[in-house]
Amino acid sequence: MNYPDQKAREIRHKKQELRKRQQELLLSELAAEIERSVPAHLTSNYEEPDSKTNSQIKQWRRKILATSQFAGIFIAVVVTVRVAYWLATALIIGVIALIAYNIFFPEED
């Protein structure tokens, strides 16, 4: 008569084991997914030995660019100073000429 009770216990026990296995499988899948999403360490791209020449070319390009910018600014400043000098000279000569004109040729009322 205990035969049906024993079968029911075995079925309950197997169901519990099955649930436990499913939970363990789910946990291991979640752990694997977490490990895939978070890298263990930071990675960087591999640079081949030819990249040294590329970096040297980039350095030279930067130096040439900086030198050309400096030269351009220098030339612009020199040209601006010369133009300002010419304008100042013309203005001074004009003012002196106007004063001389007023001194030597006074207006007659």
BELBEL-V774523 format. One record per backbone hydrogen bond with DSSP energy under -1.0 kcal/mol. NH is the residue of the N-H (numbers start at 1). CO is the residue of the C=O. E is the energy in kcal/mol with one decimal. If there is no record, write none. Layout:
nh->{NH,NH}
co->{CO,CO}
e->{E,E}
This chain:
nh->{6,7,8,9,10,11,12,13,14,15,16,17,18,19,20,21,22,23,24,25,26,27,28,29,30,31,32,33,34,35,36,37,38,51,52,54,55,56,57,58,59,60,61,62,63,64,65,66,67,68,69,70,71,72,73,74,75,76,77,78,79,80,81,82,83,84,85,86,87,88,89,90,91,92,93,94,95,96,97,98,99,100,101,102,103,104,105}
co->{2,3,4,5,6,7,8,9,10,11,12,13,14,15,16,17,18,19,20,21,22,23,24,25,26,27,28,29,30,31,32,33,34,48,49,50,51,52,53,54,55,56,57,58,59,60,61,62,63,64,65,66,67,68,69,70,71,72,73,74,75,76,77,78,79,80,81,82,83,84,85,86,87,88,89,90,91,92,93,94,95,96,97,98,99,100,101}
e->{-2.5,-1.9,-2.3,-2.2,-2.3,-2.5,-2.6,-2.9,-2.8,-2.5,-2.4,-2.4,-2.5,-2.6,-2.5,-2.6,-2.4,-2.5,-2.5,-2.8,-2.6,-2.7,-2.6,-2.3,-2.4,-2.5,-2.3,-2.3,-2.4,-2.3,-1.9,-1.9,-1.9,-1.9,-1.4,-1.4,-2.7,-2.3,-2.5,-2.4,-2.3,-2.6,-2.6,-2.3,-2.5,-2.8,-2.4,-2.6,-2.6,-2.7,-2.3,-2.3,-2.7,-2.5,-2.4,-2.5,-2.6,-2.3,-2.3,-2.4,-2.6,-2.3,-2.5,-2.3,-2.5,-2.4,-2.4,-2.6,-2.5,-2.4,-2.6,-2.7,-2.5,-2.6,-2.7,-2.4,-2.5,-2.6,-2.6,-2.3,-2.5,-2.7,-2.5,-2.4,-2.0,-3.0,-2.5}
